[in-house]
Amino acid sequence: MAPAPRISIGTFPVRLRHVFRHASGEHAQASNVIVMIEDADGLRGWGEGCPRPYVTGETCQSAVTFLKHHGHDLVSEVQDANGLRRWISEHEAMIDSAPASYCALELATLDLFG
């Protein structure tokens, strides 16, 4: 059995080209989370999530916590798209609680699958 893929998690600021204004506030910068999954063969998948406290209640800090807590489960249990579909159906409530965080993880997983 191959070792479970390795997950790296980071955050980075994104300066917006224009100030973004809406009913909840004004934003000149955003903070995003990035996930890299590397398998035993050295193949990598990358994913990005955009946690927005004013949309989903997520922050970069909560996204990193979510990914550290749940990311290993997904990458160790899922080997293909069908496995990902099953995993999603079994974890809907958890995914719904952190959609931007999960987005980064899912995109990295799909990127790794090719």
C-alpha positions as CSV (number, residue, x, y, z in Angstrom):
1,M,0.0,0.0,0.0
2,A,1.4,3.4,-1.0
3,P,1.8,6.0,1.7
4,A,-1.0,8.6,2.0
5,P,-0.5,11.8,-0.1
6,R,1.1,14.7,1.7
7,I,-0.9,17.9,2.2
8,S,0.6,21.4,2.4
9,I,-1.6,24.4,3.4
10,G,-0.8,28.1,3.0
11,T,-2.5,31.4,3.0
12,F,-1.7,34.5,1.0
13,P,-3.1,38.0,0.6
14,V,-4.5,39.2,-2.7
15,R,-4.5,42.9,-3.4
16,L,-7.6,43.7,-5.4
17,R,-7.1,45.9,-8.5
18,H,-10.1,47.9,-7.5
19,V,-11.8,48.5,-4.1
20,F,-14.8,46.2,-3.9
21,R,-17.8,47.7,-2.3
22,H,-21.1,46.0,-1.3
23,A,-23.7,46.3,1.4
24,S,-21.6,44.6,4.0
25,G,-18.5,46.7,3.5
26,E,-15.5,47.7,1.4
27,H,-12.5,45.5,0.5
28,A,-9.1,46.5,-1.0
29,Q,-7.5,43.1,-0.2
30,A,-8.6,39.5,0.2
31,S,-7.0,36.6,1.9
32,N,-7.0,33.2,0.2
33,V,-5.9,29.6,1.2
34,I,-4.0,27.3,-1.1
35,V,-3.6,23.5,-0.8
36,M,-1.0,21.3,-2.4
37,I,-1.4,17.5,-2.3
38,E,1.6,15.4,-3.3
39,D,1.3,11.7,-3.9
40,A,3.9,9.0,-3.4
41,D,5.1,9.5,-7.1
42,G,5.7,13.2,-6.6
43,L,2.7,14.3,-8.6
44,R,1.1,17.4,-7.2
45,G,-2.4,18.9,-7.3
46,W,-3.1,22.5,-6.4
47,G,-6.3,24.1,-5.1
48,E,-7.4,27.5,-3.9
49,G,-10.2,28.6,-1.7
50,C,-11.5,32.1,-1.0
51,P,-12.9,32.2,2.5
52,R,-15.0,35.3,3.1
53,P,-16.3,36.0,6.6
54,Y,-19.1,38.2,5.2
55,V,-20.3,35.4,2.9
56,T,-19.8,32.0,4.6
57,G,-18.3,33.1,8.0
58,E,-15.0,31.4,7.1
59,T,-11.6,33.1,7.6
60,C,-8.2,31.9,6.4
61,Q,-7.5,30.8,10.0
62,S,-10.7,28.7,10.1
63,A,-9.9,27.3,6.7
64,V,-6.5,26.2,7.7
65,T,-7.9,24.6,10.8
66,F,-10.6,22.8,8.7
67,L,-8.0,21.6,6.2
68,K,-5.6,20.3,8.9
69,H,-8.5,18.5,10.6
70,H,-10.3,17.0,7.5
71,G,-7.8,17.1,4.7
72,H,-5.9,13.9,5.6
73,D,-9.2,12.0,5.7
74,L,-10.1,12.9,2.2
75,V,-6.7,12.3,0.6
76,S,-6.1,9.0,2.4
77,E,-9.6,7.6,1.5
78,V,-10.1,8.9,-2.1
79,Q,-8.2,7.5,-5.0
80,D,-10.4,8.4,-8.0
81,A,-13.4,10.5,-9.0
82,N,-15.9,7.9,-7.9
83,G,-14.3,7.7,-4.5
84,L,-14.5,11.5,-4.3
85,R,-18.2,11.4,-5.1
86,R,-18.8,8.8,-2.4
87,W,-16.7,10.9,0.1
88,I,-18.7,14.0,-0.7
89,S,-22.1,12.2,-0.2
90,E,-20.9,10.9,3.2
91,H,-19.6,14.3,4.4
92,E,-22.2,16.8,3.1
93,A,-22.8,18.5,6.4
94,M,-19.1,19.0,7.0
95,I,-18.6,20.4,3.5
96,D,-21.5,22.7,3.9
97,S,-20.0,24.1,7.1
98,A,-16.9,25.3,5.3
99,P,-17.5,25.5,1.5
100,A,-14.4,27.7,0.6
101,S,-12.1,25.5,2.7
102,Y,-13.5,22.4,1.1
103,C,-13.2,24.0,-2.4
104,A,-9.4,24.3,-2.0
105,L,-9.2,20.6,-1.0
106,E,-11.4,19.4,-3.7
107,L,-9.7,21.4,-6.4
108,A,-6.3,20.1,-5.3
109,T,-7.7,16.5,-5.3
110,L,-9.1,16.9,-8.8
111,D,-5.9,18.5,-10.1
112,L,-3.9,15.6,-8.7
113,F,-6.2,13.2,-10.6
114,G,-5.5,15.0,-13.8
